[in-house]
Amino acid sequence: MKLSIITPTLNSAATLRATLESIRPLVAAGAEHLVVDSNSTDETAALAETSGARVISYPRGNMYAAINAGMAEAKGDWLTYLNGDDLLYADAVTEALAQLGDSAEVIYGNLDYIDAQGRFLFSWRSPRPQHLPWLMQHYCPFPQQGALFRREVFERAKGFDTQYRFAGDYDFFVRCALRGARFRKLTPRSIAAFRLLPTQLSQRLRGEMAPEGIKIRRELRAARPGLNAHCGRPFASLYRWATNLDSMWLRRHRGRKLDAGWKS
């Protein structure tokens, strides 16, 4: 399997075991796993080494810079990154590469959200590839977790832009689209799981994420002004709600405990 998985870590021992276990079948099939650790003070590096991952040290300060460093060391034809608290569904990744690898340059899928203990909360259904151009001008329409991309695409896009702290994946996929990358979606199953934790930067610093998204959308519309005529923001929001209505309900009713944790 010509796949390289990059995992940026910083004191991730509490959740890393589950992440490593989810990757284990892929590694057994020949995938390469590189853990880029930013001087963790817990057992993160030791756990990664025990699993067979190659551990690379990188200074703290910017997750996307750490991911770029890992990608530079990777040898796979296909690349992806997975944070140290999320999960890959190995069978779905294998299926995605087998079914779509010859026709795609970027592969993505649906995503499950899980709580701190790994229990299912709700799912996110990503749109079809033909809907990506107009949705991207309003939000990142598919999750980074489980998204696979060819090495040539990563190099053509010049990697992740380290000016971003939170939305570098959104920016990366926008730039891939602007460069004509072929996107394909694995259906109908989820390809990965995102663990919701109140300590995550994306939860604690949501307000700081907003300016990054605005900047990315502004640059996309400047590069492709014709996109503005395809669909306005209200229609994009309606599409988002319509395709994930049951998940929104589950988040409201099963995620109240998590929401309370964010507010405390």
Secondary structure, 3 states (H helix, E strand, C coil): CCEEEEEEECCCHHHHHHHHHHHHHHHHCCCEEEEEECCCCCCHHHHHHHHCCEEEECCCCCHHHHHHHHHHHCCCCEEEECCCCCEECHHHHHHHHHHHCCCCCEEEEEEEEECCCCCEEEEECCCCHHHHHHHCCCCCCCCCCCCEEEHHHHHHCCCCCCCCCCCHHHHHHHHHHHCCCCEEEEEEEEEEEEECCCCCHHHHCHHHHHHHHHHHHHHHHHHCHHHHHCCCHHHHHHHHHHHCHHHHHHHHHHCHHHHHHHHC
